[in-house]
Amino acid sequence: MAKPRVLIVGGGPGGMAAAVAAAEGNASVTLLDQNPALGGQIWRGGGPTAPSTVAQSWFDRLRRLAIDVHPRTTVFAAYRPGELHADQRGIAKTFTYDRLILAPGGRERFLPFPGWTLPGVVGAGGLQALVKSGMPISGQRVVIAGSGPLLLAVADYLLHAGARVAAILEQASWQRLAAFGLGLLRWPGKLWRAMRLRLAAWRIPYLTDAWVVEACGSERIRKVKARTARGFREWECDWLACGFGLVGNLECPSLVGCRVVQGAVQVDEHLMTSIPHVYCVGEPLGIGGVDCALIEGQMAGYAAAGQLDQARRLLPERKRWRRFAARLEAAFTLRPEVRQLAQEPTILCRCEDVTLGQLKDHENWRSAKLQTRCGMGPCQGRVCGPAVEAIFGWRHESIRPPILPVCVDSLLASTQTEGVQHALAGSDARDHNALSN
Ligand SMILES: Cc1cc2nc3c(=O)[nH]c(=O)nc-3n(C[C@H](O)[C@H](O)[C@H](O)COP(=O)(O)OP(=O)(O)OC[C@H]3O[C@@H](n4cnc5c(N)ncnc54)[C@H](O)[C@@H]3O)c2cc1C
């Protein structure tokens, strides 16, 4: 019997584990990632920092197997089942598959506040990524703010890189964090890591019930104003690293037609989505972290290779990590105040310069988009979508190709392949509009 051709989108921990499991299950595996190196957000295989031992073991396993790896390959369109279109360094590529595993990970959630567009205000993970890529930070003053475990991880990393971290502002209440901490007894590895991170940053004030209300400066950020449990406070700084948790990247699954309910891709016990032979793992199923992504990647890899028993054996472990994910979500739920930090002149859509005042009278995302171009710039709503959802409750659901910025030649070429014109002619008007955007 011919080996199933398994195509994997995303070379983070989830996609790497899926590739290893599928290849060990005797499938023919192709792995695509838009980054120059595998490893995703956390391992960033190409960065100057040495990956952890766990990461190293996955890189080693992957290298030992015959896996066709395509870095710098951005999947941007899917017009027909069994086929994805990608841009590989400006060249159009079409990848076909029998089974597809989507492991596109997640991204930071940004919530707008006055001054958030000033230079020097960046995502928490974003600043970490810049420093990992070689940007010097030594001696510079950083305030870290937002929500979630990433804040501590970033503080730890920046301290090691020589930054002067002035404060960590966590919007969640200490009661929620205490309950979360106690619950971590069931995940001793996570508890140990949280304690280690907090101890490493013990000199730095870690304020709960605290959030940024304004970033001040003219050419660049100079000062952060924040609301804390003891009233308003200010810190002088060179950088404000601010992220309010993560959101799953739903663009690829939506493009292929997978059912998404309340911000999470729906899957069965083998992680197959609503589309037959299309699997999804990691953050698009709900933010679960690296351990969850690794288990789910293996499950989907085995399932796609036809090794269903192997996949099912990992189900209890998956359930355990999904319980952890549910606790994480409960502990760091956004409080109403941080959803309302933006004021009328505050820009919400940075690509198209659309302010809160221009959006507030619309009833839904579609109307706002049509009248203001909110979400129609290069990021296609990846930044303002979650922000608008947090502020107005509008879901960003109209996903169209190209889901990521790509070379125009690749976009054109993707529509010229045999049969695509026909498929496009049969699709609804929205897709035609997208292609002419
Ligand atoms: C900015 C940031 C920083 C983080 N830092 C930490 C940290 O310090 N510590 C920690 O424990 N966790 C961190 N996390 C969380 C951690 O990255 C995830 O929990 C974990 O990596 C999930 O693995 P994954 O494989 O599901 O996704 P990811 O690691 O995000 O991998 C997804 C991969 O898919 C690729 N991709 C997505 N869409 C496409 C496409 N259309 N075409 C081609 N490739 C595509 C991306 O390039 C990426 O490499 C961070 C997350 C973010 C967003």
Ligand as a Chemical Component Dictionary entry (heavy atoms), coordinates in Angstrom:
data_LIG
# 
_chem_comp.id                   LIG 
_chem_comp.type                 NON-POLYMER 
_chem_comp.pdbx_formal_charge   0 
_chem_comp.three_letter_code    LIG 
# 
loop_
_chem_comp_atom.comp_id 
_chem_comp_atom.atom_id 
_chem_comp_atom.alt_atom_id 
_chem_comp_atom.type_symbol 
_chem_comp_atom.charge 
_chem_comp_atom.model_Cartn_x 
_chem_comp_atom.model_Cartn_y 
_chem_comp_atom.model_Cartn_z 
_chem_comp_atom.pdbx_ordinal 
LIG C1  C1  C 0 5.465 35.552 20.961 1  
LIG C2  C2  C 0 5.379 34.306 21.819 2  
LIG C3  C3  C 0 6.378 34.031 22.750 3  
LIG C4  C4  C 0 6.296 32.883 23.541 4  
LIG N1  N1  N 0 7.269 32.652 24.478 5  
LIG C5  C5  C 0 7.159 31.575 25.296 6  
LIG C6  C6  C 0 8.114 31.337 26.335 7  
LIG O1  O1  O 0 9.048 32.101 26.527 8  
LIG N2  N2  N 0 7.942 30.238 27.114 9  
LIG C7  C7  C 0 6.881 29.375 26.938 10 
LIG O2  O2  O 0 6.744 28.398 27.673 11 
LIG N3  N3  N 0 5.983 29.567 25.941 12 
LIG C8  C8  C 0 6.080 30.648 25.147 13 
LIG N4  N4  N 0 5.129 30.874 24.196 14 
LIG C9  C9  C 0 4.065 29.884 24.010 15 
LIG C10 C10 C 0 4.626 28.746 23.163 16 
LIG O3  O3  O 0 5.240 29.293 22.041 17 
LIG C11 C11 C 0 3.522 27.809 22.695 18 
LIG O4  O4  O 0 2.826 27.320 23.799 19 
LIG C12 C12 C 0 4.077 26.620 21.936 20 
LIG O5  O5  O 0 5.115 27.017 21.112 21 
LIG C13 C13 C 0 2.972 25.998 21.118 22 
LIG O6  O6  O 0 3.529 25.222 20.096 23 
LIG P1  P1  P 0 2.846 25.165 18.651 24 
LIG O7  O7  O 0 3.635 24.234 17.846 25 
LIG O8  O8  O 0 1.378 24.916 18.809 26 
LIG O9  O9  O 0 2.948 26.650 18.064 27 
LIG P2  P2  P 0 4.186 27.574 17.654 28 
LIG O10 O10 O 0 5.387 27.288 18.436 29 
LIG O11 O11 O 0 3.654 28.952 17.685 30 
LIG O12 O12 O 0 4.498 27.153 16.151 31 
LIG C14 C14 C 0 3.640 27.457 15.101 32 
LIG C15 C15 C 0 4.464 27.573 13.838 33 
LIG O13 O13 O 0 3.570 27.652 12.733 34 
LIG C16 C16 C 0 4.123 28.540 11.785 35 
LIG N5  N5  N 0 3.022 29.044 10.946 36 
LIG C17 C17 C 0 1.873 29.606 11.356 37 
LIG N6  N6  N 0 1.091 29.913 10.295 38 
LIG C18 C18 C 0 1.779 29.531 9.194  39 
LIG C19 C19 C 0 1.506 29.590 7.801  40 
LIG N7  N7  N 0 0.363 30.103 7.326  41 
LIG N8  N8  N 0 2.428 29.120 6.943  42 
LIG C20 C20 C 0 3.591 28.576 7.400  43 
LIG N9  N9  N 0 3.904 28.494 8.717  44 
LIG C21 C21 C 0 3.009 28.964 9.597  45 
LIG C22 C22 C 0 4.796 29.632 12.613 46 
LIG O14 O14 O 0 5.833 30.234 11.888 47 
LIG C23 C23 C 0 5.339 28.819 13.809 48 
LIG O15 O15 O 0 6.684 28.451 13.635 49 
LIG C24 C24 C 0 5.195 32.006 23.385 50 
LIG C25 C25 C 0 4.214 32.282 22.438 51 
LIG C26 C26 C 0 4.289 33.421 21.659 52 
LIG C27 C27 C 0 3.191 33.708 20.645 53 
# 
loop_
_chem_comp_bond.comp_id 
_chem_comp_bond.atom_id_1 
_chem_comp_bond.atom_id_2 
_chem_comp_bond.value_order 
_chem_comp_bond.pdbx_ordinal 
LIG C1  C2  SING 1  
LIG C2  C3  SING 2  
LIG C2  C26 DOUB 3  
LIG C3  C4  DOUB 4  
LIG C4  N1  SING 5  
LIG C4  C24 SING 6  
LIG N1  C5  DOUB 7  
LIG C5  C6  SING 8  
LIG C5  C8  SING 9  
LIG C6  O1  DOUB 10 
LIG C6  N2  SING 11 
LIG N2  C7  SING 12 
LIG C7  O2  DOUB 13 
LIG C7  N3  SING 14 
LIG N3  C8  DOUB 15 
LIG C8  N4  SING 16 
LIG N4  C9  SING 17 
LIG N4  C24 SING 18 
LIG C9  C10 SING 19 
LIG C10 O3  SING 20 
LIG C10 C11 SING 21 
LIG C11 O4  SING 22 
LIG C11 C12 SING 23 
LIG C12 O5  SING 24 
LIG C12 C13 SING 25 
LIG C13 O6  SING 26 
LIG O6  P1  SING 27 
LIG P1  O7  DOUB 28 
LIG P1  O8  SING 29 
LIG P1  O9  SING 30 
LIG O9  P2  SING 31 
LIG P2  O10 DOUB 32 
LIG P2  O11 SING 33 
LIG P2  O12 SING 34 
LIG O12 C14 SING 35 
LIG C14 C15 SING 36 
LIG C15 O13 SING 37 
LIG C15 C23 SING 38 
LIG O13 C16 SING 39 
LIG C16 N5  SING 40 
LIG C16 C22 SING 41 
LIG N5  C17 SING 42 
LIG N5  C21 SING 43 
LIG C17 N6  DOUB 44 
LIG N6  C18 SING 45 
LIG C18 C19 SING 46 
LIG C18 C21 DOUB 47 
LIG C19 N7  SING 48 
LIG C19 N8  DOUB 49 
LIG N8  C20 SING 50 
LIG C20 N9  DOUB 51 
LIG N9  C21 SING 52 
LIG C22 O14 SING 53 
LIG C22 C23 SING 54 
LIG C23 O15 SING 55 
LIG C24 C25 DOUB 56 
LIG C25 C26 SING 57 
LIG C26 C27 SING 58 
# 
